[in-house]
Amino acid sequence: MGIFVAVLFSFFALSFITKPGNSSEYKKFEFENKKVSQKINRNTHFSEITLEDDLATKMELSVLYDDENAISAVVTRSGFVSGTEWQTHNIFVNKLEKKDSYQYSVTGNRKWKILGIELYSEFKQYRGMKEFKPK
């Protein structure tokens, strides 16, 4: 029994020693329209949406938008993220007819790794609506 516990603890401890991946490089999605980008003095705002808030980690969608539509978005992770890697596939942010309301959809994969070896990969999809209030 003691050897089993020692082996299990070793794998747990080794999961912290992973090869640095692209998890610190966030993929930014630009939604900018060429006609909109020619405006000189437009008001831009920033808003964050919590996608997942577990005991140890937090994932947020950060959106930069103006009065007419979303400009760009990125998914960030904070907290205890060791042993996992997030890869964003798509981010969609659409303005709804209701004032300051947006619909969002985020898809990606979370990969669980030990010593750089992928153990498990899960597809995640987050959808919802949020009212962005300019600050």
N, C-alpha and C positions, 0 to 999 in steps of 0.2 A: 504494500500500500504506500509506503514512504517513497519508493522509487517512482511510482506512478505520479504522486504529488510533485516530486522534484522535476520530472519531465514536463508535466503540465505547467508548472511555474516557469520553467526555462523557456517554453514556447511563448508564454505570456510576456516574459521579460524581453525576449528577442523581437517581439512585435513592435517594440519601441525603436529598434535599430533598423529602420528601413531606409532604402535608397531614396534620396530626395527626388521627388517626381515633379510633375507640372502642377501640383495642387496649389502652389503659391502663385502661379500665373493664372489669373482669371481671364476668361474669354469674354470680351466686351462685345455686345451686339448693338450696332448702330441702326437706327430706324429713320435717319434723316432723309427728307425729301429734298431734291435739288432746288425746287422753287422756294421751299421754306428756308433753306440755308442762305439764301440771298438777302434775307431780312437783316438789317443792321442792328437795330435796337429792339430786340425781343426780350421779354422777361422769361428767364428760365428758373425752374424750381426743382428741388430734390426731395424724393420721398423713398421710404424703405418699407418693405412688406416682409413680415416674418413668415417664412415658408415652413420651417420646422424648428421647434425649440424643445430639445430633449434635456435630460438631466445634465449632460456634459457638453453638448454641442448645440450650435445655433446656425441656421442657414437663413440668409436674407436676400431678397431681391431689391437692389438699389436702382431706382429709375430717375433719370433726368428728363424733364418734360417742360414744355412751354404752354401757352394758353390754348394752343390748337391740337397738339399731339405729343406723343412720346418721342424723345430724341435718341436716347440710348439706355441700355440696362445691363447689369452684371449681377451674377450670383456670388455672394461671399460667404465664407464659413468662418466661424470663430469658436473658441473653446478648445476642447480636447478632440483633435482631429487625427491623432497619430494612428497609423495602421489602416487608414482609409484614404481614398482619393476620389474626388468628385470631378466628373467631366460633363460639362453642359453641352447639350445637343442643340436645343432651340429655346428661344425666348420670344414670345409674342406679347405685345402690349398694345391694346386697341382702345381708343377713346369711345365711350358710349354717348348716347344722345343726352342723358342726364348730365347736368353740369358737374364738372370735375370728377366724373366717374370713369374708371378704366377697368377693362377686363384683361386678365393676364393668364398666361400659360407658360410653364417652364418644364422642360424635359431633360433628363440626363441619366447618367449611370453613377452609382456609388460602388467603388471596388474596395473589397476588404483584402488586405495584404499582410503577409508575415515574411520578413526578410526579402522583400521585393517580389515575392511569389504571390500571384493572385489566387486567393482561396475561393472567393465568392463575388459575384457581380449582380447587382440588383438595379432594375430599371425603375426610376422614380418620375412621377408626373405630379405637378402642382398646378391647380387651376383655381381661379376665384375672381371676385370683383372687389375693387377698393376705391374709396373716394379719396382723392388726393387734394389736400387743402394747402394752398400756398401759405408759406410762413413769412 
